Amino acid sequence: MDSDEHKRVLDPEHDTAALKALTHPLRIQLLGLLRQDGPATASELAARTGESSASASYHLRVLAKYAFIAEAEHRDGRERRWRALHTVTSWSNETMESTAAGRAFVSLARRRQIEHLERSLVRHEADMAAGRLGEEWVEPSGISDLMPRLTAESLTELFDTVAAKLEELTARDADDPRAEHVVFLAAGLPLAPHEPAGPAPEDSAPEGIISEDSALQDPAPEDPAPEDSVSEDPVSEDAVPGDPDPLDGVPDGRPREGIDPGDLKP
């Protein structure tokens, strides 16, 4: 699907500034749009994101500074077009785990991927309801949340097998006019056994089950933002930005294959 030269592999030791640049939500969105739709100007991207041309232009220059994008061939002398230099962003989880900045980056990226899945589900349902997708997509579409018992070696083999098959199918369908962008997220998150606990209160529901009564209760308030959270507005090109919006542009870190949901941003 993507040769090594088409991947941007991030290393927390050598790419600290690039990591900071990539975590800004608008930069992630702009990078994802360039990867998905091809070269564009700041004005074109501003119209798609609802931002000003000046803001889009600034963030595009930051992405270019850290070699995520570069100037594309211009159609005339009055415009400045940009193109993505890679199709995916990837990293080694083991390497990222070695630094606090790397761990924080991966954690934020994964949470943005979950948000991307939620937005994609809304768009998918709307596209199906409006007839923008054919009936042939009804049966194969869906989400699976299985919980198999696997060893670390088996989980690695599972990801490798999925990546290889995805590469094969993507190449096969590359020139098929029936093909559509498909948001494909794969998660493998081992969970340790629960600690023994005392008997649950009589009025509590079992974990994972919502009773009809509980569904009518007011939802719990959201957790407050951490005290050390950083504003999304950049102070300088090297300022640490807010949460990433992937990925809209950042994959779950797999040393073999980066899966980039930012390419498929709704």
JOVEN-V430433 format. One line per field, one symbol per residue. ss: DSSP state (H for helix, E for strand, - for the rest). psi: psi as a letter, one per 40 degrees, with the letter a starting at -180 (. if undefined). burial: + if it has 9 or more other ideal C-beta (glycine too) atoms within 8 Angstrom, else -. Layout:
ss = ???
psi = ???
burial = ???
This chain:
ss = ---HHHEEEE-----HHHHHHH--HHHHHHHHHHHHH--EEHHHHHHHH---HHHHHHHHHHHHH---EEE---------EEEE---EEEE-HHHH---HHHHHHHHHHHHHHHHHHHHHHHHHHHHHH------HHHHH-----------HHHHHHHHHHHHHHHHHHHHH---------------------------------------HHHH------------------------------------E------E-HHHH--
psi = dhideeihhihddefddddddeehddddddddddddeaiiidddddddeeiidddddddddddddffdiihihidieeihiiiieidihiihddddeeiddddddddddddddddddddddddddddddeeeiieeeddeiihhfigihiidddddddddddddddddddddedeheeiihhhhhhhggihiiiihiiiiideiiihehhidddeeihiiiihiiideiiiehhdideihaaiifbggehihhhedhhhgedefh.
burial = -+----++++++--++-+++++++++++++++++++---+++--++--+-+-+-++++++++++-+-++----+------++++-++++++++-+++-+-+++-++-++++++-+++-++++++--++--------+-----------------+--+++-++--++--+--+---------+-+----------------------------------------------+-+----+-++++++++++++++--+++++++++-
